[in-house]
Amino acid sequence: MKQFVTKCLSRLPLFFCICAAAANQGSRSNFVIAPTQPLMDERLSILISGLPPKRLITVRAKSKAQDQLWWRSEAVFNSGPKGTIDLDAVAPVSGT
């Protein structure tokens, strides 16, 4: 039976969630997001580590706009041999 590791991260009005099929619930993922307090039009650098290696990982993001509407996106990435995903350097396998 597959178990799922889920981690959600809240930064300002932006939320990230990763879901990974993993046999070990003890794995801990780590998000490094820069800058820590971005301006509305500033690009974010996002690095996720501590993932199971060579797995398909779903990354979800959502943000609430000033008009109270939610913007959502989802993409699937390969975590590679080191169990990391650098969203600046890697294209998603699929997503919205």
Phi and psi restraints in degrees (range 20) as a CNS / XPLOR table:
assign (resid 1 and name C) (resid 2 and name N)
       (resid 2 and name CA) (resid 2 and name C) 1.0 -79.4 20.0 2
assign (resid 2 and name N) (resid 2 and name CA)
       (resid 2 and name C) (resid 3 and name N) 1.0 139.8 20.0 2
assign (resid 2 and name C) (resid 3 and name N)
       (resid 3 and name CA) (resid 3 and name C) 1.0 -111.2 20.0 2
assign (resid 3 and name N) (resid 3 and name CA)
       (resid 3 and name C) (resid 4 and name N) 1.0 155.7 20.0 2
assign (resid 3 and name C) (resid 4 and name N)
       (resid 4 and name CA) (resid 4 and name C) 1.0 -120.6 20.0 2
assign (resid 4 and name N) (resid 4 and name CA)
       (resid 4 and name C) (resid 5 and name N) 1.0 134.4 20.0 2
assign (resid 4 and name C) (resid 5 and name N)
       (resid 5 and name CA) (resid 5 and name C) 1.0 -100.8 20.0 2
assign (resid 5 and name N) (resid 5 and name CA)
       (resid 5 and name C) (resid 6 and name N) 1.0 124.8 20.0 2
assign (resid 5 and name C) (resid 6 and name N)
       (resid 6 and name CA) (resid 6 and name C) 1.0 -127.1 20.0 2
assign (resid 6 and name N) (resid 6 and name CA)
       (resid 6 and name C) (resid 7 and name N) 1.0 134.4 20.0 2
assign (resid 6 and name C) (resid 7 and name N)
       (resid 7 and name CA) (resid 7 and name C) 1.0 -137.1 20.0 2
assign (resid 7 and name N) (resid 7 and name CA)
       (resid 7 and name C) (resid 8 and name N) 1.0 132.4 20.0 2
assign (resid 7 and name C) (resid 8 and name N)
       (resid 8 and name CA) (resid 8 and name C) 1.0 -117.7 20.0 2
assign (resid 8 and name N) (resid 8 and name CA)
       (resid 8 and name C) (resid 9 and name N) 1.0 146.1 20.0 2
assign (resid 8 and name C) (resid 9 and name N)
       (resid 9 and name CA) (resid 9 and name C) 1.0 -132.9 20.0 2
assign (resid 9 and name N) (resid 9 and name CA)
       (resid 9 and name C) (resid 10 and name N) 1.0 131.7 20.0 2
assign (resid 9 and name C) (resid 10 and name N)
       (resid 10 and name CA) (resid 10 and name C) 1.0 -112.9 20.0 2
assign (resid 10 and name N) (resid 10 and name CA)
       (resid 10 and name C) (resid 11 and name N) 1.0 123.7 20.0 2
assign (resid 10 and name C) (resid 11 and name N)
       (resid 11 and name CA) (resid 11 and name C) 1.0 -132.9 20.0 2
assign (resid 11 and name N) (resid 11 and name CA)
       (resid 11 and name C) (resid 12 and name N) 1.0 116.7 20.0 2
assign (resid 11 and name C) (resid 12 and name N)
       (resid 12 and name CA) (resid 12 and name C) 1.0 49.5 20.0 2
assign (resid 12 and name N) (resid 12 and name CA)
       (resid 12 and name C) (resid 13 and name N) 1.0 -131.7 20.0 2
assign (resid 12 and name C) (resid 13 and name N)
       (resid 13 and name CA) (resid 13 and name C) 1.0 -90.6 20.0 2
assign (resid 13 and name N) (resid 13 and name CA)
       (resid 13 and name C) (resid 14 and name N) 1.0 14.0 20.0 2
assign (resid 13 and name C) (resid 14 and name N)
       (resid 14 and name CA) (resid 14 and name C) 1.0 -111.9 20.0 2
assign (resid 14 and name N) (resid 14 and name CA)
       (resid 14 and name C) (resid 15 and name N) 1.0 132.2 20.0 2
assign (resid 14 and name C) (resid 15 and name N)
       (resid 15 and name CA) (resid 15 and name C) 1.0 -121.9 20.0 2
assign (resid 15 and name N) (resid 15 and name CA)
       (resid 15 and name C) (resid 16 and name N) 1.0 135.4 20.0 2
assign (resid 15 and name C) (resid 16 and name N)
       (resid 16 and name CA) (resid 16 and name C) 1.0 -119.6 20.0 2
assign (resid 16 and name N) (resid 16 and name CA)
       (resid 16 and name C) (resid 17 and name N) 1.0 144.7 20.0 2
assign (resid 16 and name C) (resid 17 and name N)
       (resid 17 and name CA) (resid 17 and name C) 1.0 -141.3 20.0 2
assign (resid 17 and name N) (resid 17 and name CA)
       (resid 17 and name C) (resid 18 and name N) 1.0 134.1 20.0 2
assign (resid 17 and name C) (resid 18 and name N)
       (resid 18 and name CA) (resid 18 and name C) 1.0 -117.1 20.0 2
assign (resid 18 and name N) (resid 18 and name CA)
       (resid 18 and name C) (resid 19 and name N) 1.0 145.8 20.0 2
assign (resid 18 and name C) (resid 19 and name N)
       (resid 19 and name CA) (resid 19 and name C) 1.0 -129.9 20.0 2
assign (resid 19 and name N) (resid 19 and name CA)
       (resid 19 and name C) (resid 20 and name N) 1.0 126.5 20.0 2
assign (resid 19 and name C) (resid 20 and name N)
       (resid 20 and name CA) (resid 20 and name C) 1.0 -134.0 20.0 2
assign (resid 20 and name N) (resid 20 and name CA)
       (resid 20 and name C) (resid 21 and name N) 1.0 130.9 20.0 2
assign (resid 20 and name C) (resid 21 and name N)
       (resid 21 and name CA) (resid 21 and name C) 1.0 -74.1 20.0 2
assign (resid 21 and name N) (resid 21 and name CA)
       (resid 21 and name C) (resid 22 and name N) 1.0 121.5 20.0 2
assign (resid 21 and name C) (resid 22 and name N)
       (resid 22 and name CA) (resid 22 and name C) 1.0 -146.9 20.0 2
assign (resid 22 and name N) (resid 22 and name CA)
       (resid 22 and name C) (resid 23 and name N) 1.0 146.8 20.0 2
assign (resid 22 and name C) (resid 23 and name N)
       (resid 23 and name CA) (resid 23 and name C) 1.0 -82.3 20.0 2
assign (resid 23 and name N) (resid 23 and name CA)
       (resid 23 and name C) (resid 24 and name N) 1.0 -19.5 20.0 2
assign (resid 23 and name C) (resid 24 and name N)
       (resid 24 and name CA) (resid 24 and name C) 1.0 -113.3 20.0 2
assign (resid 24 and name N) (resid 24 and name CA)
       (resid 24 and name C) (resid 25 and name N) 1.0 110.7 20.0 2
assign (resid 24 and name C) (resid 25 and name N)
       (resid 25 and name CA) (resid 25 and name C) 1.0 -70.8 20.0 2
assign (resid 25 and name N) (resid 25 and name CA)
       (resid 25 and name C) (resid 26 and name N) 1.0 -15.8 20.0 2
assign (resid 25 and name C) (resid 26 and name N)
       (resid 26 and name CA) (resid 26 and name C) 1.0 -77.3 20.0 2
assign (resid 26 and name N) (resid 26 and name CA)
       (resid 26 and name C) (resid 27 and name N) 1.0 -9.4 20.0 2
assign (resid 26 and name C) (resid 27 and name N)
       (resid 27 and name CA) (resid 27 and name C) 1.0 -67.7 20.0 2
assign (resid 27 and name N) (resid 27 and name CA)
       (resid 27 and name C) (resid 28 and name N) 1.0 142.0 20.0 2
assign (resid 27 and name C) (resid 28 and name N)
       (resid 28 and name CA) (resid 28 and name C) 1.0 -118.0 20.0 2
assign (resid 28 and name N) (resid 28 and name CA)
       (resid 28 and name C) (resid 29 and name N) 1.0 124.4 20.0 2
assign (resid 28 and name C) (resid 29 and name N)
       (resid 29 and name CA) (resid 29 and name C) 1.0 -91.9 20.0 2
assign (resid 29 and name N) (resid 29 and name CA)
       (resid 29 and name C) (resid 30 and name N) 1.0 152.4 20.0 2
assign (resid 29 and name C) (resid 30 and name N)
       (resid 30 and name CA) (resid 30 and name C) 1.0 -131.6 20.0 2
assign (resid 30 and name N) (resid 30 and name CA)
       (resid 30 and name C) (resid 31 and name N) 1.0 130.5 20.0 2
assign (resid 30 and name C) (resid 31 and name N)
       (resid 31 and name CA) (resid 31 and name C) 1.0 -102.5 20.0 2
assign (resid 31 and name N) (resid 31 and name CA)
       (resid 31 and name C) (resid 32 and name N) 1.0 133.7 20.0 2
assign (resid 31 and name C) (resid 32 and name N)
       (resid 32 and name CA) (resid 32 and name C) 1.0 -120.3 20.0 2
assign (resid 32 and name N) (resid 32 and name CA)
       (resid 32 and name C) (resid 33 and name N) 1.0 113.9 20.0 2
assign (resid 32 and name C) (resid 33 and name N)
       (resid 33 and name CA) (resid 33 and name C) 1.0 -120.7 20.0 2
assign (resid 33 and name N) (resid 33 and name CA)
       (resid 33 and name C) (resid 34 and name N) 1.0 127.5 20.0 2
assign (resid 33 and name C) (resid 34 and name N)
       (resid 34 and name CA) (resid 34 and name C) 1.0 -135.3 20.0 2
assign (resid 34 and name N) (resid 34 and name CA)
       (resid 34 and name C) (resid 35 and name N) 1.0 141.0 20.0 2
assign (resid 34 and name C) (resid 35 and name N)
       (resid 35 and name CA) (resid 35 and name C) 1.0 -72.5 20.0 2
assign (resid 35 and name N) (resid 35 and name CA)
       (resid 35 and name C) (resid 36 and name N) 1.0 160.6 20.0 2
assign (resid 35 and name C) (resid 36 and name N)
       (resid 36 and name CA) (resid 36 and name C) 1.0 -74.1 20.0 2
assign (resid 36 and name N) (resid 36 and name CA)
       (resid 36 and name C) (resid 37 and name N) 1.0 -25.6 20.0 2
assign (resid 36 and name C) (resid 37 and name N)
       (resid 37 and name CA) (resid 37 and name C) 1.0 -130.6 20.0 2
assign (resid 37 and name N) (resid 37 and name CA)
       (resid 37 and name C) (resid 38 and name N) 1.0 75.6 20.0 2
assign (resid 37 and name C) (resid 38 and name N)
       (resid 38 and name CA) (resid 38 and name C) 1.0 -73.4 20.0 2
assign (resid 38 and name N) (resid 38 and name CA)
       (resid 38 and name C) (resid 39 and name N) 1.0 154.1 20.0 2
assign (resid 38 and name C) (resid 39 and name N)
       (resid 39 and name CA) (resid 39 and name C) 1.0 -80.2 20.0 2
assign (resid 39 and name N) (resid 39 and name CA)
       (resid 39 and name C) (resid 40 and name N) 1.0 165.1 20.0 2
assign (resid 39 and name C) (resid 40 and name N)
       (resid 40 and name CA) (resid 40 and name C) 1.0 -55.3 20.0 2
assign (resid 40 and name N) (resid 40 and name CA)
       (resid 40 and name C) (resid 41 and name N) 1.0 -38.7 20.0 2
assign (resid 40 and name C) (resid 41 and name N)
       (resid 41 and name CA) (resid 41 and name C) 1.0 -101.3 20.0 2
assign (resid 41 and name N) (resid 41 and name CA)
       (resid 41 and name C) (resid 42 and name N) 1.0 11.9 20.0 2
assign (resid 41 and name C) (resid 42 and name N)
       (resid 42 and name CA) (resid 42 and name C) 1.0 -89.8 20.0 2
assign (resid 42 and name N) (resid 42 and name CA)
       (resid 42 and name C) (resid 43 and name N) 1.0 137.3 20.0 2
assign (resid 42 and name C) (resid 43 and name N)
       (resid 43 and name CA) (resid 43 and name C) 1.0 -74.4 20.0 2
assign (resid 43 and name N) (resid 43 and name CA)
       (resid 43 and name C) (resid 44 and name N) 1.0 139.3 20.0 2
assign (resid 43 and name C) (resid 44 and name N)
       (resid 44 and name CA) (resid 44 and name C) 1.0 -98.2 20.0 2
assign (resid 44 and name N) (resid 44 and name CA)
       (resid 44 and name C) (resid 45 and name N) 1.0 140.7 20.0 2
assign (resid 44 and name C) (resid 45 and name N)
       (resid 45 and name CA) (resid 45 and name C) 1.0 -102.4 20.0 2
assign (resid 45 and name N) (resid 45 and name CA)
       (resid 45 and name C) (resid 46 and name N) 1.0 123.3 20.0 2
assign (resid 45 and name C) (resid 46 and name N)
       (resid 46 and name CA) (resid 46 and name C) 1.0 -127.1 20.0 2
assign (resid 46 and name N) (resid 46 and name CA)
       (resid 46 and name C) (resid 47 and name N) 1.0 122.6 20.0 2
assign (resid 46 and name C) (resid 47 and name N)
       (resid 47 and name CA) (resid 47 and name C) 1.0 -123.3 20.0 2
assign (resid 47 and name N) (resid 47 and name CA)
       (resid 47 and name C) (resid 48 and name N) 1.0 127.8 20.0 2
assign (resid 47 and name C) (resid 48 and name N)
       (resid 48 and name CA) (resid 48 and name C) 1.0 -116.3 20.0 2
assign (resid 48 and name N) (resid 48 and name CA)
       (resid 48 and name C) (resid 49 and name N) 1.0 126.5 20.0 2
assign (resid 48 and name C) (resid 49 and name N)
       (resid 49 and name CA) (resid 49 and name C) 1.0 -129.3 20.0 2
assign (resid 49 and name N) (resid 49 and name CA)
       (resid 49 and name C) (resid 50 and name N) 1.0 174.7 20.0 2
assign (resid 49 and name C) (resid 50 and name N)
       (resid 50 and name CA) (resid 50 and name C) 1.0 77.1 20.0 2
assign (resid 50 and name N) (resid 50 and name CA)
       (resid 50 and name C) (resid 51 and name N) 1.0 20.8 20.0 2
assign (resid 50 and name C) (resid 51 and name N)
       (resid 51 and name CA) (resid 51 and name C) 1.0 -91.5 20.0 2
assign (resid 51 and name N) (resid 51 and name CA)
       (resid 51 and name C) (resid 52 and name N) 1.0 160.4 20.0 2
assign (resid 51 and name C) (resid 52 and name N)
       (resid 52 and name CA) (resid 52 and name C) 1.0 -62.6 20.0 2
assign (resid 52 and name N) (resid 52 and name CA)
       (resid 52 and name C) (resid 53 and name N) 1.0 135.2 20.0 2
assign (resid 52 and name C) (resid 53 and name N)
       (resid 53 and name CA) (resid 53 and name C) 1.0 -69.0 20.0 2
assign (resid 53 and name N) (resid 53 and name CA)
       (resid 53 and name C) (resid 54 and name N) 1.0 149.0 20.0 2
assign (resid 53 and name C) (resid 54 and name N)
       (resid 54 and name CA) (resid 54 and name C) 1.0 52.8 20.0 2
assign (resid 54 and name N) (resid 54 and name CA)
       (resid 54 and name C) (resid 55 and name N) 1.0 46.5 20.0 2
assign (resid 54 and name C) (resid 55 and name N)
       (resid 55 and name CA) (resid 55 and name C) 1.0 -123.8 20.0 2
assign (resid 55 and name N) (resid 55 and name CA)
       (resid 55 and name C) (resid 56 and name N) 1.0 155.3 20.0 2
assign (resid 55 and name C) (resid 56 and name N)
       (resid 56 and name CA) (resid 56 and name C) 1.0 -83.9 20.0 2
assign (resid 56 and name N) (resid 56 and name CA)
       (resid 56 and name C) (resid 57 and name N) 1.0 124.1 20.0 2
assign (resid 56 and name C) (resid 57 and name N)
       (resid 57 and name CA) (resid 57 and name C) 1.0 -118.4 20.0 2
assign (resid 57 and name N) (resid 57 and name CA)
       (resid 57 and name C) (resid 58 and name N) 1.0 130.2 20.0 2
assign (resid 57 and name C) (resid 58 and name N)
       (resid 58 and name CA) (resid 58 and name C) 1.0 -95.1 20.0 2
assign (resid 58 and name N) (resid 58 and name CA)
       (resid 58 and name C) (resid 59 and name N) 1.0 124.5 20.0 2
assign (resid 58 and name C) (resid 59 and name N)
       (resid 59 and name CA) (resid 59 and name C) 1.0 -111.3 20.0 2
assign (resid 59 and name N) (resid 59 and name CA)
       (resid 59 and name C) (resid 60 and name N) 1.0 124.6 20.0 2
assign (resid 59 and name C) (resid 60 and name N)
       (resid 60 and name CA) (resid 60 and name C) 1.0 -116.5 20.0 2
assign (resid 60 and name N) (resid 60 and name CA)
       (resid 60 and name C) (resid 61 and name N) 1.0 141.2 20.0 2
assign (resid 60 and name C) (resid 61 and name N)
       (resid 61 and name CA) (resid 61 and name C) 1.0 -134.6 20.0 2
assign (resid 61 and name N) (resid 61 and name CA)
       (resid 61 and name C) (resid 62 and name N) 1.0 145.6 20.0 2
assign (resid 61 and name C) (resid 62 and name N)
       (resid 62 and name CA) (resid 62 and name C) 1.0 -147.4 20.0 2
assign (resid 62 and name N) (resid 62 and name CA)
       (resid 62 and name C) (resid 63 and name N) 1.0 151.4 20.0 2
assign (resid 62 and name C) (resid 63 and name N)
       (resid 63 and name CA) (resid 63 and name C) 1.0 -146.3 20.0 2
assign (resid 63 and name N) (resid 63 and name CA)
       (resid 63 and name C) (resid 64 and name N) 1.0 138.4 20.0 2
assign (resid 63 and name C) (resid 64 and name N)
       (resid 64 and name CA) (resid 64 and name C) 1.0 -94.0 20.0 2
assign (resid 64 and name N) (resid 64 and name CA)
       (resid 64 and name C) (resid 65 and name N) 1.0 122.9 20.0 2
assign (resid 64 and name C) (resid 65 and name N)
       (resid 65 and name CA) (resid 65 and name C) 1.0 -79.1 20.0 2
assign (resid 65 and name N) (resid 65 and name CA)
       (resid 65 and name C) (resid 66 and name N) 1.0 168.7 20.0 2
assign (resid 65 and name C) (resid 66 and name N)
       (resid 66 and name CA) (resid 66 and name C) 1.0 -61.8 20.0 2
assign (resid 66 and name N) (resid 66 and name CA)
       (resid 66 and name C) (resid 67 and name N) 1.0 -26.8 20.0 2
assign (resid 66 and name C) (resid 67 and name N)
       (resid 67 and name CA) (resid 67 and name C) 1.0 -85.0 20.0 2
assign (resid 67 and name N) (resid 67 and name CA)
       (resid 67 and name C) (resid 68 and name N) 1.0 11.5 20.0 2
assign (resid 67 and name C) (resid 68 and name N)
       (resid 68 and name CA) (resid 68 and name C) 1.0 73.9 20.0 2
assign (resid 68 and name N) (resid 68 and name CA)
       (resid 68 and name C) (resid 69 and name N) 1.0 7.9 20.0 2
assign (resid 68 and name C) (resid 69 and name N)
       (resid 69 and name CA) (resid 69 and name C) 1.0 -86.6 20.0 2
assign (resid 69 and name N) (resid 69 and name CA)
       (resid 69 and name C) (resid 70 and name N) 1.0 145.4 20.0 2
assign (resid 69 and name C) (resid 70 and name N)
       (resid 70 and name CA) (resid 70 and name C) 1.0 -93.8 20.0 2
assign (resid 70 and name N) (resid 70 and name CA)
       (resid 70 and name C) (resid 71 and name N) 1.0 133.2 20.0 2
assign (resid 70 and name C) (resid 71 and name N)
       (resid 71 and name CA) (resid 71 and name C) 1.0 -102.8 20.0 2
assign (resid 71 and name N) (resid 71 and name CA)
       (resid 71 and name C) (resid 72 and name N) 1.0 130.3 20.0 2
assign (resid 71 and name C) (resid 72 and name N)
       (resid 72 and name CA) (resid 72 and name C) 1.0 -129.7 20.0 2
assign (resid 72 and name N) (resid 72 and name CA)
       (resid 72 and name C) (resid 73 and name N) 1.0 148.0 20.0 2
assign (resid 72 and name C) (resid 73 and name N)
       (resid 73 and name CA) (resid 73 and name C) 1.0 -146.6 20.0 2
assign (resid 73 and name N) (resid 73 and name CA)
       (resid 73 and name C) (resid 74 and name N) 1.0 160.1 20.0 2
assign (resid 73 and name C) (resid 74 and name N)
       (resid 74 and name CA) (resid 74 and name C) 1.0 -150.6 20.0 2
assign (resid 74 and name N) (resid 74 and name CA)
       (resid 74 and name C) (resid 75 and name N) 1.0 137.3 20.0 2
assign (resid 74 and name C) (resid 75 and name N)
       (resid 75 and name CA) (resid 75 and name C) 1.0 -145.4 20.0 2
assign (resid 75 and name N) (resid 75 and name CA)
       (resid 75 and name C) (resid 76 and name N) 1.0 150.2 20.0 2
assign (resid 75 and name C) (resid 76 and name N)
       (resid 76 and name CA) (resid 76 and name C) 1.0 -108.8 20.0 2
assign (resid 76 and name N) (resid 76 and name CA)
       (resid 76 and name C) (resid 77 and name N) 1.0 129.3 20.0 2
assign (resid 76 and name C) (resid 77 and name N)
       (resid 77 and name CA) (resid 77 and name C) 1.0 -123.9 20.0 2
assign (resid 77 and name N) (resid 77 and name CA)
       (resid 77 and name C) (resid 78 and name N) 1.0 156.3 20.0 2
assign (resid 77 and name C) (resid 78 and name N)
       (resid 78 and name CA) (resid 78 and name C) 1.0 -92.6 20.0 2
assign (resid 78 and name N) (resid 78 and name CA)
       (resid 78 and name C) (resid 79 and name N) 1.0 128.6 20.0 2
assign (resid 78 and name C) (resid 79 and name N)
       (resid 79 and name CA) (resid 79 and name C) 1.0 -76.9 20.0 2
assign (resid 79 and name N) (resid 79 and name CA)
       (resid 79 and name C) (resid 80 and name N) 1.0 -7.1 20.0 2
assign (resid 79 and name C) (resid 80 and name N)
       (resid 80 and name CA) (resid 80 and name C) 1.0 69.1 20.0 2
assign (resid 80 and name N) (resid 80 and name CA)
       (resid 80 and name C) (resid 81 and name N) 1.0 178.3 20.0 2
assign (resid 80 and name C) (resid 81 and name N)
       (resid 81 and name CA) (resid 81 and name C) 1.0 -68.2 20.0 2
assign (resid 81 and name N) (resid 81 and name CA)
       (resid 81 and name C) (resid 82 and name N) 1.0 -22.9 20.0 2
assign (resid 81 and name C) (resid 82 and name N)
       (resid 82 and name CA) (resid 82 and name C) 1.0 -95.4 20.0 2
assign (resid 82 and name N) (resid 82 and name CA)
       (resid 82 and name C) (resid 83 and name N) 1.0 -3.1 20.0 2
assign (resid 82 and name C) (resid 83 and name N)
       (resid 83 and name CA) (resid 83 and name C) 1.0 71.7 20.0 2
assign (resid 83 and name N) (resid 83 and name CA)
       (resid 83 and name C) (resid 84 and name N) 1.0 35.0 20.0 2
assign (resid 83 and name C) (resid 84 and name N)
       (resid 84 and name CA) (resid 84 and name C) 1.0 -128.1 20.0 2
assign (resid 84 and name N) (resid 84 and name CA)
       (resid 84 and name C) (resid 85 and name N) 1.0 154.2 20.0 2
assign (resid 84 and name C) (resid 85 and name N)
       (resid 85 and name CA) (resid 85 and name C) 1.0 -135.1 20.0 2
assign (resid 85 and name N) (resid 85 and name CA)
       (resid 85 and name C) (resid 86 and name N) 1.0 122.1 20.0 2
assign (resid 85 and name C) (resid 86 and name N)
       (resid 86 and name CA) (resid 86 and name C) 1.0 -106.3 20.0 2
assign (resid 86 and name N) (resid 86 and name CA)
       (resid 86 and name C) (resid 87 and name N) 1.0 104.4 20.0 2
assign (resid 86 and name C) (resid 87 and name N)
       (resid 87 and name CA) (resid 87 and name C) 1.0 -64.0 20.0 2
assign (resid 87 and name N) (resid 87 and name CA)
       (resid 87 and name C) (resid 88 and name N) 1.0 -18.5 20.0 2
assign (resid 87 and name C) (resid 88 and name N)
       (resid 88 and name CA) (resid 88 and name C) 1.0 -77.3 20.0 2
assign (resid 88 and name N) (resid 88 and name CA)
       (resid 88 and name C) (resid 89 and name N) 1.0 -26.2 20.0 2
assign (resid 88 and name C) (resid 89 and name N)
       (resid 89 and name CA) (resid 89 and name C) 1.0 -108.6 20.0 2
assign (resid 89 and name N) (resid 89 and name CA)
       (resid 89 and name C) (resid 90 and name N) 1.0 -18.4 20.0 2
assign (resid 89 and name C) (resid 90 and name N)
       (resid 90 and name CA) (resid 90 and name C) 1.0 -116.9 20.0 2
assign (resid 90 and name N) (resid 90 and name CA)
       (resid 90 and name C) (resid 91 and name N) 1.0 133.3 20.0 2
assign (resid 90 and name C) (resid 91 and name N)
       (resid 91 and name CA) (resid 91 and name C) 1.0 -81.9 20.0 2
assign (resid 91 and name N) (resid 91 and name CA)
       (resid 91 and name C) (resid 92 and name N) 1.0 145.4 20.0 2
assign (resid 91 and name C) (resid 92 and name N)
       (resid 92 and name CA) (resid 92 and name C) 1.0 -70.8 20.0 2
assign (resid 92 and name N) (resid 92 and name CA)
       (resid 92 and name C) (resid 93 and name N) 1.0 155.1 20.0 2
assign (resid 92 and name C) (resid 93 and name N)
       (resid 93 and name CA) (resid 93 and name C) 1.0 -72.3 20.0 2
assign (resid 93 and name N) (resid 93 and name CA)
       (resid 93 and name C) (resid 94 and name N) 1.0 -39.0 20.0 2
assign (resid 93 and name C) (resid 94 and name N)
       (resid 94 and name CA) (resid 94 and name C) 1.0 -159.4 20.0 2
assign (resid 94 and name N) (resid 94 and name CA)
       (resid 94 and name C) (resid 95 and name N) 1.0 170.6 20.0 2
assign (resid 94 and name C) (resid 95 and name N)
       (resid 95 and name CA) (resid 95 and name C) 1.0 153.4 20.0 2
assign (resid 95 and name N) (resid 95 and name CA)
       (resid 95 and name C) (resid 96 and name N) 1.0 -179.8 20.0 2
